[in-house]
């Protein structure tokens, strides 16, 4: 009985940690916190891919952070919201799928979408990390809008610690 309870409690803790990892991903992206973003990825062999029509791919923490940094150059305003997610645990590995909505605006560019992240995760010594994150567009609009958007500079004194 105790072993079963411990196993169930561990599964609940793991699932909660994976949901927090997905939330920290959006938080790091929205706050332009490259250091926090880099810490979300597995130490070895991590891959971040963005599917068509705006295809990109990076392998390894440094390249993944570099890809995000290059995406920031396209949009002076960008906001990502992670919505519902499902997690499947398998020991020290897991898969997850999250619905994501994004808005962005650059100089003369506009971006709004709905997408799904398909994730493979791995438990490392200091917690769960993304081994792969694959972004699949479900809706994309790049039509101009006339609402106002506000740039994030990345130096907020009220930032939540990771």
DSSP file (Angstrom, degrees, kcal/mol; ACC not computed):
  #  RESIDUE AA STRUCTURE BP1 BP2  ACC     N-H-->O    O-->H-N    N-H-->O    O-->H-N    TCO  KAPPA ALPHA  PHI   PSI    X-CA   Y-CA   Z-CA
    1    1 A X     >        0   0    0      0, 0.0     4,-2.3     0, 0.0     5,-0.2   0.000 360.0 360.0 360.0 -45.7    0.0    0.0    0.0
    2    2 A X  H  >  +     0   0    0      1,-0.2     4,-2.5     2,-0.2     5,-0.2   0.901 360.0  50.9 -64.1 -41.1    2.8    2.5    0.9
    3    3 A X  H  > S+     0   0    0      2,-0.2     4,-2.3     1,-0.2    -1,-0.2   0.893 110.8  49.0 -63.6 -40.1    4.7    1.7   -2.3
    4    4 A X  H  > S+     0   0    0      2,-0.2     4,-2.5     1,-0.2    -1,-0.2   0.914 111.7  48.8 -65.9 -42.2    1.6    2.3   -4.4
    5    5 A X  H  X S+     0   0    0     -4,-2.3     4,-2.5     2,-0.2    -2,-0.2   0.909 111.7  49.4 -64.0 -42.2    0.9    5.6   -2.6
    6    6 A X  H  X S+     0   0    0     -4,-2.5     4,-2.5     2,-0.2    -2,-0.2   0.901 111.1  50.0 -63.2 -41.4    4.5    6.7   -3.1
    7    7 A X  H  X S+     0   0    0     -4,-2.3     4,-2.1     2,-0.2    -2,-0.2   0.917 112.8  46.4 -63.0 -44.4    4.3    5.8   -6.8
    8    8 A X  H  X S+     0   0    0     -4,-2.5     4,-2.1     2,-0.2    -2,-0.2   0.897 112.7  49.5 -66.4 -40.7    1.1    7.7   -7.3
    9    9 A X  H  X S+     0   0    0     -4,-2.5     4,-2.5     2,-0.2    -2,-0.2   0.911 110.1  51.1 -64.0 -42.4    2.4   10.8   -5.4
   10   10 A X  H  X S+     0   0    0     -4,-2.5     4,-2.7     1,-0.2    -2,-0.2   0.896 108.8  51.8 -61.6 -40.4    5.6   10.7   -7.5
   11   11 A X  H  X S+     0   0    0     -4,-2.1     4,-2.6     2,-0.2    -1,-0.2   0.907 110.1  48.5 -63.6 -41.8    3.5   10.7  -10.7
   12   12 A X  H  X S+     0   0    0     -4,-2.1     4,-2.3     2,-0.2    -2,-0.2   0.912 112.8  48.1 -64.1 -42.1    1.5   13.7   -9.5
   13   13 A X  H  X S+     0   0    0     -4,-2.5     4,-2.4     2,-0.2    -2,-0.2   0.916 112.2  49.3 -63.9 -43.2    4.7   15.6   -8.6
   14   14 A X  H  X S+     0   0    0     -4,-2.7     4,-2.2     2,-0.2    -2,-0.2   0.933 111.7  47.9 -62.6 -46.6    6.2   14.7  -12.0
   15   15 A X  H  X S+     0   0    0     -4,-2.6     4,-2.3     1,-0.2    -1,-0.2   0.914 112.2  49.5 -62.5 -42.3    3.2   15.8  -13.9
   16   16 A X  H  X S+     0   0    0     -4,-2.3     4,-2.2     1,-0.2    -1,-0.2   0.899 110.4  51.0 -63.0 -40.0    3.0   19.1  -11.9
   17   17 A X  H  X S+     0   0    0     -4,-2.4     4,-2.0     2,-0.2    -1,-0.2   0.885 109.3  50.2 -65.6 -38.0    6.7   19.7  -12.6
   18   18 A X  H  X S+     0   0    0     -4,-2.2     4,-2.0     2,-0.2    -2,-0.2   0.902 109.7  50.5 -67.2 -40.7    6.2   19.2  -16.3
   19   19 A X  H  X S+     0   0    0     -4,-2.3     4,-2.0     1,-0.2    -2,-0.2   0.904 110.7  49.8 -62.6 -40.0    3.3   21.6  -16.4
   20   20 A X  H  X S+     0   0    0     -4,-2.2     4,-2.8     2,-0.2    -2,-0.2   0.873 106.7  56.0 -64.7 -36.0    5.4   24.2  -14.5
   21   21 A X  H  X S+     0   0    0     -4,-2.0     4,-1.8     2,-0.2    -2,-0.2   0.924 108.1  47.2 -61.4 -44.7    8.2   23.6  -17.1
   22   22 A X  H  X S+     0   0    0     -4,-2.0     4,-1.7     1,-0.2    -1,-0.2   0.888 112.9  49.3 -63.7 -39.2    5.8   24.5  -19.9
   23   23 A X  H  X S+     0   0    0     -4,-2.0     4,-2.3     1,-0.2    -2,-0.2   0.901 109.5  51.3 -66.9 -40.1    4.6   27.6  -18.0
   24   24 A X  H  X S+     0   0    0     -4,-2.8     4,-2.9     2,-0.2     5,-0.2   0.835 104.6  59.2 -65.8 -31.5    8.3   28.6  -17.4
   25   25 A X  H  X S+     0   0    0     -4,-1.8     4,-2.4     2,-0.2    -2,-0.2   0.971 109.7  41.1 -58.7 -54.7    8.9   28.2  -21.2
   26   26 A X  H  X S+     0   0    0     -4,-1.7     4,-3.0     1,-0.2    54,-0.3   0.896 114.8  52.8 -62.3 -39.6    6.2   30.8  -22.0
   27   27 A X  H  X S+     0   0    0     -4,-2.3     4,-2.2     2,-0.2    -1,-0.2   0.932 110.6  46.2 -62.2 -45.5    7.3   33.1  -19.1
   28   28 A X  H  <>S+     0   0    0     -4,-2.9     5,-2.5     2,-0.2     4,-0.4   0.905 115.0  47.7 -64.2 -40.9   11.0   33.0  -20.3
   29   29 A X  H ><5S+     0   0    0     -4,-2.4     3,-1.0    -5,-0.2    -2,-0.2   0.944 113.9  46.5 -63.3 -48.3    9.9   33.7  -23.9
   30   30 A X  H 3<5S+     0   0    0     -4,-3.0    -2,-0.2     1,-0.3    -1,-0.2   0.831 116.8  43.2 -65.9 -33.0    7.5   36.5  -22.9
   31   31 A X  T 3<5S-     0   0    0     -4,-2.2    -1,-0.3    -5,-0.2    -2,-0.2   0.390 107.3-124.1 -93.7   3.1   10.1   38.2  -20.6
   32   32 A X  T < 5 +     0   0    0     -3,-1.0     2,-1.0    -4,-0.4    -3,-0.2   0.893  53.7 158.4  55.3  43.3   12.9   37.7  -23.1
   33   33 A X     >< +     0   0    0     -5,-2.5     4,-2.2    -6,-0.2    -1,-0.2  -0.773  15.6 176.7-101.3  88.8   14.9   35.9  -20.5
   34   34 A X  H  > S+     0   0    0     -2,-1.0     4,-2.4     1,-0.2    -1,-0.2   0.842  77.6  54.7 -64.8 -35.6   17.4   33.9  -22.5
   35   35 A X  H  > S+     0   0    0      2,-0.2     4,-1.5     1,-0.2    -1,-0.2   0.943 111.2  44.3 -64.7 -47.0   19.2   32.5  -19.5
   36   36 A X  H  4 S+     0   0    0      1,-0.2     4,-0.4     2,-0.2    -2,-0.2   0.894 112.4  53.9 -63.1 -39.5   16.0   31.1  -18.0
   37   37 A X  H >< S+     0   0    0     -4,-2.2     3,-1.4     1,-0.2     4,-0.2   0.919 106.0  52.2 -61.2 -44.6   15.0   29.8  -21.5
   38   38 A X  H >< S+     0   0    0     -4,-2.4     3,-1.3     1,-0.3    -1,-0.2   0.837 101.4  60.9 -61.9 -33.9   18.3   27.9  -21.8
   39   39 A X  T 3< S+     0   0    0     -4,-1.5    -1,-0.3     1,-0.2    -2,-0.2   0.600  91.7  69.0 -70.7 -10.1   17.8   26.2  -18.5
   40   40 A X  T <  S+     0   0    0     -3,-1.4    90,-2.7    -4,-0.4     2,-0.3   0.591  87.4  82.8 -82.5 -10.6   14.6   24.5  -19.7
   41   41 A X  B <  S-a  130   0A   0     -3,-1.3    90,-0.2    -4,-0.2    20,-0.0  -0.669  88.0 -99.0-103.3 149.1   16.4   22.2  -22.2
   42   42 A X        -     0   0    0     88,-2.9     4,-0.5    -2,-0.3    19,-0.3  -0.265  32.3-122.9 -58.8 147.5   18.1   18.9  -21.7
   43   43 A X  S    S+     0   0    0      1,-0.1     2,-0.5     2,-0.1    18,-0.3   0.852  93.2  41.2 -64.4 -35.1   21.9   19.2  -21.4
   44   44 A X  S    S-     0   0    0      1,-0.1    -1,-0.1    16,-0.1    -2,-0.1  -0.956 122.9  -8.7-122.8 130.8   22.6   16.8  -24.3
   45   45 A X  S    S+     0   0    0     -2,-0.5    -1,-0.1     1,-0.2    -2,-0.1   0.602  73.2 166.5  73.2  15.0   20.9   16.5  -27.7
   46   46 A X        -     0   0    0     -4,-0.5    14,-3.4    13,-0.1     2,-0.4  -0.353  15.8-163.4 -64.5 144.3   17.9   18.8  -27.1
   47   47 A X  E     -Cb  59 132A   0     84,-2.2    86,-2.0    12,-0.2     2,-0.5  -0.998  12.7-169.7-134.3 131.1   16.0   19.8  -30.3
   48   48 A X  E     +Cb  58 133A   0     10,-2.6    10,-2.2    -2,-0.4     2,-0.4  -0.985  15.6 179.6-117.6 120.8   13.6   22.7  -30.8
   49   49 A X  E     -Cb  57 134A   0     84,-2.9    86,-3.0    -2,-0.5     2,-0.5  -0.971  17.8-162.9-127.3 141.2   11.7   22.6  -34.1
   50   50 A X  E     -Cb  56 135A   0      6,-3.1     6,-2.0    -2,-0.4    86,-0.2  -0.987  24.0-141.4-118.9 123.5    9.0   24.9  -35.6
   51   51 A X    >   -     0   0    0     84,-2.7     3,-1.0    -2,-0.5    85,-0.1  -0.099  37.6 -24.7 -82.6 179.3    7.0   23.4  -38.4
   52   52 A X  T 3  S+     0   0    0      1,-0.3    85,-0.6     2,-0.1    -1,-0.2  -0.251 110.9  32.9 -60.4 148.5    5.7   24.9  -41.6
   53   53 A X  T 3  S+     0   0    0     -3,-0.1     2,-0.4     2,-0.0    -1,-0.3  -0.991 134.8  27.7 -94.6  -3.3    5.0   27.5  -42.8
   54   54 A X  S <  S-     0   0    0     -3,-1.0    -2,-0.1     2,-0.1     2,-0.0  -0.506  88.3-170.6-114.1  62.5    7.6   29.3  -40.7
   55   55 A X        +     0   0    0     -2,-0.4     2,-0.3    -6,-0.1    -4,-0.2  -0.262  16.3 153.8 -66.8 132.8   10.1   26.4  -40.4
   56   56 A X  E     -C   50   0A   0     -6,-2.0    -6,-3.1     2,-0.0     2,-0.3  -0.971  15.3-173.2-149.0 156.7   13.1   26.6  -38.0
   57   57 A X  E     +C   49   0A   0     -2,-0.3     2,-0.3    -8,-0.2    -8,-0.2  -0.974   4.0 178.6-154.5 139.7   15.2   24.0  -36.2
   58   58 A X  E     -C   48   0A   0    -10,-2.2   -10,-2.6    -2,-0.3     2,-0.4  -0.997  10.7-157.8-141.7 143.9   17.9   24.1  -33.6
   59   59 A X  E     +C   47   0A   0     -2,-0.3     4,-0.3   -12,-0.2   -12,-0.2  -0.985  59.7  23.3-125.8 131.2   19.8   21.4  -31.8
   60   60 A X  S  > S-     0   0    0    -14,-3.4     4,-2.6    -2,-0.4     5,-0.2   0.184  89.7 -86.7  92.4 146.0   21.7   21.8  -28.5
   61   61 A X  H  > S+     0   0    0    -18,-0.3     4,-2.7   -19,-0.3     5,-0.2   0.894 124.8  49.7 -52.5 -48.9   21.0   24.4  -25.8
   62   62 A X  H  > S+     0   0    0      1,-0.2     4,-2.1     2,-0.2    -1,-0.2   0.918 113.9  44.6 -61.4 -44.9   23.3   27.1  -27.2
   63   63 A X  H  > S+     0   0    0     -4,-0.3     4,-2.2     2,-0.2    -1,-0.2   0.867 112.0  53.7 -67.2 -36.4   21.7   26.8  -30.7
   64   64 A X  H  X S+     0   0    0     -4,-2.6     4,-2.1     2,-0.2    -2,-0.2   0.931 110.2  45.9 -64.6 -45.9   18.2   26.7  -29.2
   65   65 A X  H  X S+     0   0    0     -4,-2.7     4,-2.4     1,-0.2    -2,-0.2   0.899 111.7  53.5 -62.9 -39.6   18.8   29.9  -27.3
   66   66 A X  H  X S+     0   0    0     -4,-2.1     4,-2.1    -5,-0.2    -2,-0.2   0.875 106.2  52.6 -62.0 -38.4   20.4   31.4  -30.4
   67   67 A X  H  X S+     0   0    0     -4,-2.2     4,-2.0     2,-0.2    -2,-0.2   0.935 110.0  47.5 -63.9 -45.8   17.2   30.6  -32.4
   68   68 A X  H  X S+     0   0    0     -4,-2.1     4,-2.0     1,-0.2    -2,-0.2   0.924 110.3  52.8 -61.0 -43.0   15.0   32.3  -29.8
   69   69 A X  H  X S+     0   0    0     -4,-2.4     4,-0.8     1,-0.2    -1,-0.2   0.890 109.2  49.3 -59.6 -39.6   17.3   35.3  -29.9
   70   70 A X  H  < S+     0   0    0     -4,-2.1     4,-0.4     1,-0.2     3,-0.4   0.859 107.8  54.3 -69.4 -33.9   17.0   35.5  -33.7
   71   71 A X  H >X S+     0   0    0     -4,-2.0     3,-1.3     1,-0.2     4,-1.0   0.855 100.4  60.8 -67.4 -33.5   13.2   35.3  -33.5
   72   72 A X  H 3< S+     0   0    0     -4,-2.0     3,-0.3     1,-0.3    -1,-0.2   0.823  95.2  62.9 -60.5 -30.5   13.2   38.3  -31.1
   73   73 A X  T 3< S+     0   0    0     -4,-0.8    -1,-0.3    -3,-0.4    -2,-0.2   0.717 100.9  53.1 -69.0 -19.2   14.7   40.3  -33.9
   74   74 A X  T <4 S+     0   0    0     -3,-1.3     2,-0.5    -4,-0.4    33,-0.3   0.800 113.6  39.2 -83.0 -30.8   11.6   39.8  -36.0
   75   75 A X     <  -     0   0    0     -4,-1.0    31,-0.3    -3,-0.3    -1,-0.2  -0.975  52.4-169.8-128.6 121.9    9.1   40.9  -33.4
   76   76 A X  S    S+     0   0    0     29,-1.2    76,-0.7    -2,-0.5     2,-0.4   0.767  90.3  38.9 -78.0 -24.7    9.5   43.9  -31.0
   77   77 A X  E    S+D  105   0A   0     28,-2.4    28,-2.5    74,-0.2     2,-0.3  -0.989  72.7 160.8-121.6 133.3    6.3   42.7  -29.2
   78   78 A X  E     -D  104   0A   0     -2,-0.4     2,-0.4    72,-0.2    26,-0.2  -0.962  11.4-179.7-152.9 135.8    5.7   39.0  -28.7
   79   79 A X  E     -D  103   0A   0     24,-2.8    24,-2.3    -2,-0.3     2,-0.4  -0.990   5.1-169.2-139.6 128.3    3.4   37.2  -26.2
   80   80 A X  E     -D  102   0A   0     -2,-0.4     2,-0.5   -54,-0.3    22,-0.2  -0.960   2.5-166.0-118.4 134.6    2.9   33.4  -25.9
   81   81 A X  E     -D  101   0A   0     20,-3.1    20,-2.3    -2,-0.4     2,-0.5  -0.978   8.9-151.6-122.1 120.9    0.2   31.8  -23.8
   82   82 A X  E     +D  100   0A   0     -2,-0.5    18,-0.2    18,-0.2     3,-0.1  -0.796  22.5 177.8 -90.9 128.8    0.4   28.1  -23.0
   83   83 A X  E     -     0   0A   0     16,-3.5    -1,-0.1    -2,-0.5    17,-0.0   0.031  43.4  -7.8-108.3-144.5   -3.1   26.6  -22.5
   84   84 A X  E     -     0   0A   0     14,-0.1    15,-2.2    -2,-0.1     2,-0.3  -0.082  63.6-175.5 -56.7 148.1   -4.2   23.0  -21.7
   85   85 A X  E     -D   98   0A   0     13,-0.2     2,-0.4    -3,-0.1    13,-0.2  -0.994  18.2-150.8-145.7 151.3   -1.7   20.2  -21.7
   86   86 A X  E     -D   97   0A   0     11,-2.1    11,-1.9    -2,-0.3     2,-0.4  -0.969  14.2-161.9-122.6 141.2   -1.7   16.5  -21.4
   87   87 A X  E     -D   96   0A   0     -2,-0.4     2,-0.5     9,-0.2     9,-0.2  -0.965   8.1-166.2-126.0 136.7    1.3   14.5  -20.0
   88   88 A X  E     -D   95   0A   0      7,-3.0     7,-2.3    -2,-0.4     2,-0.3  -0.987  16.8-151.4-122.7 120.1    2.1   10.8  -20.3
   89   89 A X  E     +D   94   0A   0     -2,-0.5     5,-0.2     5,-0.2     3,-0.1  -0.654  21.1 172.9 -94.0 145.2    4.8    9.6  -17.9
   90   90 A X  E >   -D   93   0A   0      3,-2.7     3,-1.3     1,-0.3     2,-0.3  -0.562  61.7 -78.3-148.2  77.2    7.2    6.7  -18.6
   91   91 A X  T 3  S-     0   0    0      1,-0.3    -1,-0.3    -2,-0.1     0, 0.0  -0.500 113.6  -6.3  66.1-122.3    9.8    6.5  -15.8
   92   92 A X  T 3  S+     0   0    0     -2,-0.3    31,-2.8    -3,-0.1     2,-0.3   0.220 131.7  65.9 -91.1  14.5   12.4    9.1  -16.4
   93   93 A X  E <   +DE  90 122A   0     -3,-1.3    -3,-2.7    29,-0.2     2,-0.3  -0.919  60.3 173.5-129.0 158.0   10.9   10.1  -19.7
   94   94 A X  E     -DE  89 121A   0     27,-1.8    27,-3.1    -2,-0.3     2,-0.3  -0.982  20.6-142.1-155.9 161.0    7.6   11.6  -20.6
   95   95 A X  E     +DE  88 120A   0     -7,-2.3    -7,-3.0    -2,-0.3     2,-0.3  -0.933  21.9 178.1-123.3 154.4    5.6   13.0  -23.5
   96   96 A X  E     -DE  87 119A   0     23,-1.8    23,-3.2    -2,-0.3     2,-0.4  -0.982  17.5-155.6-150.4 158.6    3.3   16.0  -23.4
   97   97 A X  E     -DE  86 118A   0    -11,-1.9   -11,-2.1    -2,-0.3     2,-0.4  -0.984  15.7-175.8-140.3 128.2    1.2   18.1  -25.8
   98   98 A X  E     -DE  85 117A   0     19,-2.1    19,-2.9    -2,-0.4     2,-0.4  -0.964  23.3-132.4-127.0 140.6    0.2   21.7  -25.1
   99   99 A X  E     - E   0 116A   0    -15,-2.2   -16,-3.5    -2,-0.4     2,-0.4  -0.764  31.8-169.5 -86.1 135.9   -2.1   24.1  -27.0
  100  100 A X  E     -DE  82 115A   0     15,-2.8    15,-2.7    -2,-0.4     2,-0.4  -0.969  15.6-165.6-131.9 142.4   -0.4   27.5  -27.5
  101  101 A X  E     -DE  81 114A   0    -20,-2.3   -20,-3.1    -2,-0.4     2,-0.3  -0.988  14.4-174.0-125.2 140.2   -1.5   30.9  -28.7
  102  102 A X  E     -DE  80 113A   0     11,-1.7    11,-2.1    -2,-0.4     2,-0.3  -0.970  13.5-171.5-135.6 149.1    0.8   33.7  -29.8
  103  103 A X  E     +DE  79 112A   0    -24,-2.3   -24,-2.8    -2,-0.3     2,-0.3  -0.986  17.2 165.4-131.8 143.5    0.7   37.3  -30.8
  104  104 A X  E     -DE  78 111A   0      7,-2.7     7,-2.1    -2,-0.3     2,-0.3  -0.993  16.5-170.2-154.9 158.9    3.5   39.3  -32.2
  105  105 A X  E     +DE  77 110A   0    -28,-2.5   -28,-2.4    -2,-0.3   -29,-1.2  -0.954   9.4 169.7-152.6 132.3    4.3   42.5  -34.0
  106  106 A X        -     0   0    0      3,-1.8     2,-1.3    -2,-0.3   -31,-0.2  -0.395  60.8 -50.1-117.8-160.1    7.4   43.8  -35.6
  107  107 A X  S    S-     0   0    0    -33,-0.3     3,-0.1     1,-0.2    -2,-0.0  -0.669 128.7 -18.8 -79.4  96.8    8.1   46.8  -37.8
  108  108 A X  S    S+     0   0    0     -2,-1.3     2,-0.3     1,-0.3    -1,-0.2   0.520 118.8 108.4  81.9   5.9    5.4   46.3  -40.4
  109  109 A X        -     0   0    0    -35,-0.1    -3,-1.8    -3,-0.1     2,-0.3  -0.882  46.4-167.8-116.5 150.4    4.9   42.6  -39.5
  110  110 A X  E     -E  105   0A   0     -2,-0.3     2,-0.3    32,-0.3    -5,-0.2  -0.979   4.2-176.6-136.5 147.0    2.0   41.0  -37.7
  111  111 A X  E     +E  104   0A   0     -7,-2.1    -7,-2.7    -2,-0.3     2,-0.3  -0.959  12.2 156.6-151.7 123.8    1.7   37.6  -36.2
  112  112 A X  E     +EF 103 141A   0     29,-2.0    29,-3.0    -2,-0.3     2,-0.3  -0.976  20.0 152.3-145.3 135.1   -1.2   35.7  -34.5
  113  113 A X  E     -EF 102 140A   0    -11,-2.1   -11,-1.7    -2,-0.3     2,-0.4  -0.971  38.1-139.1-154.2 168.9   -1.5   31.9  -34.3
  114  114 A X  E     +EF 101 139A   0     25,-1.8    24,-2.8    -2,-0.3    25,-2.0  -0.987  38.9 157.0-126.3 138.6   -2.8   28.8  -32.6
  115  115 A X  E     -EF 100 137A   0    -15,-2.7   -15,-2.8    -2,-0.4     2,-0.4  -0.913  35.2-122.2-152.0 175.3   -0.5   25.9  -32.4
  116  116 A X  E     -EF  99 136A   0     20,-2.2    20,-2.7    -2,-0.3     2,-0.5  -0.996  14.3-148.5-127.8 132.9    0.4   22.7  -30.6
  117  117 A X  E     -EF  98 135A   0    -19,-2.9   -19,-2.1    -2,-0.4     2,-0.6  -0.906   8.5-161.1 -96.5 125.9    3.7   21.8  -28.9
  118  118 A X  E     -EF  97 134A   0     16,-2.7    16,-2.3    -2,-0.5     2,-0.3  -0.950  21.8-167.5-104.8 118.3    4.5   18.1  -29.0
  119  119 A X  E     -EF  96 133A   0    -23,-3.2   -23,-1.8    -2,-0.6     2,-0.4  -0.811  27.3-164.8-116.3 146.1    7.1   17.4  -26.3
  120  120 A X  E     -EF  95 132A   0     12,-2.3    11,-3.0    -2,-0.3    12,-2.1  -0.998  25.5-168.9-118.9 131.1    9.5   14.7  -25.3
  121  121 A X  E     -EF  94 130A   0    -27,-3.1   -27,-1.8    -2,-0.4     2,-0.4  -0.847  12.0-160.7-123.9 156.0   10.9   15.3  -21.8
  122  122 A X  E     -EF  93 129A   0      7,-2.4     7,-2.3    -2,-0.3     2,-0.6  -0.994  21.4-125.0-136.0 141.4   13.7   13.7  -19.7
  123  123 A X  E     - F   0 128A   0    -31,-2.8     5,-0.2    -2,-0.4     2,-0.2  -0.770  33.4-176.2 -85.5 122.3   14.3   13.8  -16.0
  124  124 A X  E >   - F   0 127A   0      3,-2.8     3,-2.0    -2,-0.6   -82,-0.0  -0.570  46.0 -87.1-107.4 177.7   17.7   15.1  -15.2
  125  125 A X  T 3  S+     0   0    0      1,-0.3     3,-0.1    -2,-0.2    -2,-0.0   0.821 129.6  40.6 -56.1 -33.1   19.4   15.4  -11.9
  126  126 A X  T 3  S-     0   0    0      1,-0.3    -1,-0.3     0, 0.0     2,-0.2   0.210 126.7 -76.9-104.3  15.3   17.9   18.8  -11.3
  127  127 A X  E <  S- F   0 124A   0     -3,-2.0    -3,-2.8     2,-0.0    -1,-0.3  -0.690  72.3 -22.4 126.3-175.7   14.4   18.1  -12.7
  128  128 A X  E     + F   0 123A   0     -5,-0.2     2,-0.3    -2,-0.2    -5,-0.2  -0.439  55.9 179.3 -73.7 141.9   12.5   17.6  -15.9
  129  129 A X  E     - F   0 122A   0     -7,-2.3    -7,-2.4    -2,-0.1     2,-0.5  -0.953  34.8 -98.5-138.4 157.1   13.8   19.2  -19.1
  130  130 A X  E     +aF  41 121A   0    -90,-2.7   -88,-2.9    -2,-0.3    -9,-0.2  -0.660  30.5 177.6 -75.7 125.3   12.7   19.4  -22.7
  131  131 A X  E    S+     0   0A   0    -11,-3.0   -84,-2.2    -2,-0.5     2,-0.3   0.818  78.2   1.0 -89.1 -44.5   14.5   16.8  -24.9
  132  132 A X  E     -bF  47 120A   0    -12,-2.1   -12,-2.3   -86,-0.2    -1,-0.4  -0.996  59.3-171.1-141.0 145.9   12.5   17.9  -27.9
  133  133 A X  E     -bF  48 119A   0    -86,-2.0   -84,-2.9    -2,-0.3     2,-0.5  -0.974  10.0-170.6-132.9 120.0    9.8   20.5  -28.5
  134  134 A X  E     -bF  49 118A   0    -16,-2.3   -16,-2.7    -2,-0.4     2,-0.5  -0.957   9.4-152.1-118.3 120.7    8.0   20.4  -31.9
  135  135 A X  E     -bF  50 117A   0    -86,-3.0   -84,-2.7    -2,-0.5     2,-0.5  -0.795  10.4-171.2 -97.7 125.1    5.7   23.2  -32.8
  136  136 A X  E     - F   0 116A   0    -20,-2.7   -20,-2.2    -2,-0.5     2,-0.1  -0.964  18.4-135.1-121.1 116.5    2.9   22.5  -35.2
  137  137 A X  E     + F   0 115A   0    -85,-0.6   -22,-0.2    -2,-0.5     3,-0.1  -0.447  27.5 170.2 -68.2 138.8    0.8   25.4  -36.5
  138  138 A X  E    S+     0   0A   0    -24,-2.8     2,-0.3     1,-0.5   -23,-0.2   0.555  75.1   9.9-115.0 -25.8   -3.0   25.0  -36.5
  139  139 A X  E     - F   0 114A   0    -25,-2.0   -25,-1.8     2,-0.0    -1,-0.5  -0.970  64.8-179.4-153.5 138.9   -3.9   28.6  -37.4
  140  140 A X  E     + F   0 113A   0     -2,-0.3     2,-0.4   -27,-0.2   -27,-0.2  -0.974   3.0 178.9-145.0 128.9   -1.7   31.5  -38.6
  141  141 A X  E     + F   0 112A   0    -29,-3.0   -29,-2.0    -2,-0.4    -2,-0.0  -0.999  11.7 172.8-127.1 132.9   -2.6   35.1  -39.5
  142  142 A X        +     0   0    0     -2,-0.4   -32,-0.3   -31,-0.2     2,-0.2  -0.038  37.8 134.0-123.1  28.0   -0.1   37.7  -40.6
  143  143 A X        -     0   0    0      1,-0.1    -2,-0.1   -31,-0.1   -32,-0.1  -0.557  63.9 -99.4 -79.2 142.3   -2.7   40.3  -41.4
  144  144 A X        -     0   0    0     -2,-0.2     2,-0.3   -34,-0.1    -1,-0.1  -0.286  38.7-169.3 -60.8 143.9   -2.2   43.9  -40.2
  145  145 A X        -     0   0    0      2,-0.1    -1,-0.0    -3,-0.1     0, 0.0  -0.922  19.9-146.0-127.6 156.4   -4.0   45.0  -37.0
  146  146 A X        +     0   0    0     -2,-0.3     2,-0.1     2,-0.1    -2,-0.0   0.280  59.5 115.8-110.8  13.1   -4.2   48.5  -35.6
  147  147 A X  S    S-     0   0    0      1,-0.1     2,-0.3     0, 0.0    -2,-0.1  -0.386  71.6-104.9 -72.3 160.2   -4.2   47.7  -31.9
  148  148 A X        -     0   0    0     -2,-0.1     2,-0.3     2,-0.0    -1,-0.1  -0.671  33.8-166.8 -89.6 142.4   -1.3   49.0  -29.9
  149  149 A X        -     0   0    0     -2,-0.3     2,-0.4   -72,-0.0   -72,-0.0  -0.930  10.3-141.3-126.3 151.8    1.4   46.6  -28.7
  150  150 A X        -     0   0    0     -2,-0.3   -72,-0.2   -72,-0.0     2,-0.1  -0.956  17.2-124.5-122.6 130.0    4.1   47.3  -26.0
  151  151 A X        -     0   0    0     -2,-0.4     2,-0.5   -74,-0.1   -74,-0.2  -0.397  14.6-138.8 -72.4 142.6    7.7   46.1  -26.3
  152  152 A X        -     0   0    0    -76,-0.7    -1,-0.1     1,-0.1  -121,-0.0  -0.902  12.0-168.6 -99.5 127.8    9.3   44.0  -23.5
  153  153 A X        -     0   0    0     -2,-0.5    -1,-0.1     2,-0.0  -122,-0.1   0.672  33.5-125.1 -92.4 -17.9   12.8   45.0  -22.7
  154  154 A X  S    S+     0   0    0   -124,-0.1     2,-0.2  -121,-0.0  -123,-0.1   0.541  83.3 100.6  88.4   5.7   13.7   42.0  -20.5
  155  155 A X        +     0   0    0   -122,-0.0     2,-0.6     3,-0.0  -123,-0.1  -0.477  41.8 152.4-123.4  63.3   14.9   44.1  -17.5
  156  156 A X    >   -     0   0    0     -2,-0.2     3,-1.3  -125,-0.2    -4,-0.0  -0.810  35.6-155.6 -93.9 122.5   11.9   43.9  -15.2
  157  157 A X  T 3  S+     0   0    0     -2,-0.6    -1,-0.1     1,-0.3    -2,-0.0   0.710  93.5  59.5 -68.8 -17.2   12.7   44.2  -11.4
  158  158 A X  T 3  S+     0   0    0      2,-0.0    -1,-0.3    -3,-0.0    -2,-0.0   0.211  76.0 140.4 -95.7  16.0    9.5   42.3  -10.5
  159  159 A X    <   -     0   0    0     -3,-1.3     2,-0.3     1,-0.1    -4,-0.0  -0.263  57.1-114.5 -61.9 144.5   10.5   39.2  -12.5
  160  160 A X        -     0   0    0      1,-0.1     2,-0.1     2,-0.0    -1,-0.1  -0.619  33.1-116.9 -77.3 134.2    9.6   35.9  -10.9
  161  161 A X              0   0    0     -2,-0.3    -1,-0.1     1,-0.1     0, 0.0  -0.461 360.0 360.0 -73.7 147.0   12.7   33.8  -10.0
  162  162 A X              0   0    0     -2,-0.1    -1,-0.1  -138,-0.0    -2,-0.0   0.414 360.0 360.0 -88.5 360.0   13.1   30.5  -11.7
